[in-house]
Every structure is written in structure tokens, then in C-alpha cells.
Amino acid sequence: MSTWVVVADEARARFLAVRDNSGAYRGSEIHPSSRPAPKGELEEVVSLSNSAARLAESDLETDRPGSTTDRKGDAMHAYEPANSARDVEAKRFAREVIAELDQALQKGRVERFYLMAAPSFLGLLREEMGKGLQAKLVADQAKDFSARSPEEIRAALPERL
């Protein structure tokens, strides 16, 4: 059974496979196994990056905002879009991350997964996730571990993956 850990923020997503976790599904909290829990080391299998997340807002937009007039007069005001270019780019990257995960699920490379993402990005990932992926999600954490080492990520996860 293949388990993945996905760590992500608006700029980077890493997909780590759990290795050597045989025995991870034996026992429960009520009836624990007498065997020691496997450590299940993590190995990075896929990495995605979003270079646009590192750009300034002014660099993401090529045009000046439009303008509109007052209802009662001739005063002009700059039009502010409902979503900033940064928000649009983060949502696009969330779709890319979920598409990669969904493709791995369809190909049988992953059966279940843990999700660790920056709080602001976690909501976007949840929005993009279909029911098929939601059923395979074991747990999620609103923490940004995208720049951490596999050992640090592993330490933040349950002992039994």
C-alpha cells in the first residue's frame, strides 16, 4: 500500500512517498500491536514549483486597473478586481498540485495521503479536491513544511503511517 505525504505552500509542493512502512496498518489505539511501530522514512518523488508566487504583485499584472465613475458625479476611481493576481495564481497552482495527486491516484502510485500545507493554501487545496481524493486523505495539517527536510516532516507525522 503506497502512502504519500504532500507538503505545500503557494510557491512549492513536494510529494514524498513513505518507505519501509510494512506493519503500519496493524493494531489500533484500543488494541495496539505488540510489534514496534515502523518508522516509514520519506523519499521525495515529485516536486512542483510556482515561480509566480515569488513575484511582486505589480510584476504579476501587466495592465493598470480599469476605472469607473461615481454614481452621482464625474469623479473617476480605480477599479479593484475582486481577486488579486496573487490570489488567482495561488488558485491555479492549487489546481496543479491536486491534478498531480489525482493523476498519481489514477495510475495506482498512491493509495492514501497526508496533506501538510500553509494555512492560506490548505483551503485552496481542499476546494480543488474531488470526492475521490477526499476519500483517500488520511489527515491534514495547517502547517507550512514545504521547506523542511524529510526528517523534520516525518517527525511531525504520526508514528504509524
N, C-alpha and C positions, 0 to 999 in steps of 0.2 A: 504494500500500500504506500503510495507516494504522497508525502506531505510537504507542502511548501510554506514558507514564511515570506510575506510580501511586506517590505518596508518602503515607505514613500513620502515625499512631500511634493510641492509644486514644481520642483526643479529636477528631481531624480526619483527613480523607482528601481528597487532591487528585488529580484526573485531568488530566494535561497531554498534549496532542497535540503530536507532533513536526511542525514545519512546515519546508518547504523542504529535504527530505532526499532529493531525487532524486539518484540515483547512489550512495546509501548501500549498495547491495547488490552493487556491482561490485568485483571483486578479492577477494583473501584475504590472509592473512599470508604465505603461500608465494609467491603471485603477486599482489602489490599492483597496484592500478590506477595509471596514470601521472597521472590527474587528481587534483586536490586533494580531500580529504575534505570533504563538505558539513558545515556547522555545525549544521543542524537545530535551529532555535530552538524553545523550548517555549511553548505557549499553553494556559492553563488552560481546560478545557471543562466540568468538573463539580467541585463541591466538596460534601462531606458533613461534618456536624459531629455530635458526640456530647456534648451538654451534660452528660449524667450523669457523664462521665469527670472533670469538674471539681468534682463534689460530694464532700463528705466521706463516708466510709463510713457514718457514723451517719445522714446525710441520705438515703442510698440505701435503708436498711432502715427499714420502718415499725413493725415489731414487735420486741420484745425476743426474744433467742434462747430456745428452749424449755429445759426442764431434764430431767434424768434422775437416777435413783438409783444408788447404788453397788450392786454385786452382793452384798456382804456386810453392808450396813448400811442405815441410813436417811439417810445423807448425800446431799444434793442437789448436783448440779453443772450448770452451764450447758452446754447442748448447742451445740457449734460445728459449723456446716454444713461440708461438705467443700469447697465453693466459696464464696468471699466474694461479696457483692453486686457488688463492683467487677469480679471475675473474670467473673461472669455477664453484666454489662453490656458488658465488653470483647468477649466472645464474640459477643454479639448484634450489636455494631457490626461485627465482622469479617464476620459473615454478610451484613450490609447492604452493606458495601464489595464483597464478592465478587458479590453479586446485581447490583449496579450494573454491575460489569465484565462479568459474564456477559450481561446484557441488551444492553450495547453490542456485544459479540461477536455475539450473535444477530441484531442489527439491521444488522450489517456496518459499524459505525462504527469498529471496531478489528480489526486482523488479528493483531497481536502486541503484547506489552507488557513493560516493565521494571518491577520492583517494588522500592521502597525503603521500608523500614518499621523502626520502632523494634524492637530485638531481641525484646522480650517480645511484641510484637504480630505480628511476622512469622510466628512459629509458629502463631498462631491463624489467620492468613490462609491459610497452607499447608494447615492442617487442613480448612478450609472449601472449598478449591479442588477442583473436579471434574477429571476427566481431560481434558475438552475445554479448560479453561482452562490446565491444566498444560502441554498441548501448545503453547499459544501464548505461554507465558512464556519470554522470551529469557534473562533473568538476574535475580537478586535480590540485594539488599544489605541487611545488618542495620544500617542507619544511619537515624537519625531526621532527615529533611529536611523534615518537614511544615510547618515554619515558615520555611523558607528561600525565597529569591527564585528565580524560574525560572532566572536566570543561574547562581546557585550550584548548583542541581540539575543543570543542563546540564553544568557544569564537572566534576561527579563521575561523569558517564556516559562511555561510550566515544565517541570522536570520530565513528566511523561507527555511526550508529543504524540 
